């Protein structure tokens, strides 16, 4: 993870961010998440993320009863 700096294109103040992702505290400008310099981690890699939902297996499919 790298701390990066740029000039805010909206108000001109210096903005720092992580891996090329910025948010200006003075005017509220933010760059799009895809403009960062590194891939974002997935939810499974987030130590603060929610626990994965455990889905029980579906019951077996039963056909109609046999007629004699």
HELIX and SHEET records of a PDB file:
HELIX    1   1 UNK A   33  UNK A   35  5                                   3    
HELIX    2   2 UNK A   43  UNK A   45  5                                   3    
SHEET    1   A 2 UNK A   3  UNK A   7  0                                        
SHEET    2   A 2 UNK A  14  UNK A  18 -1                                        
END                                                                             
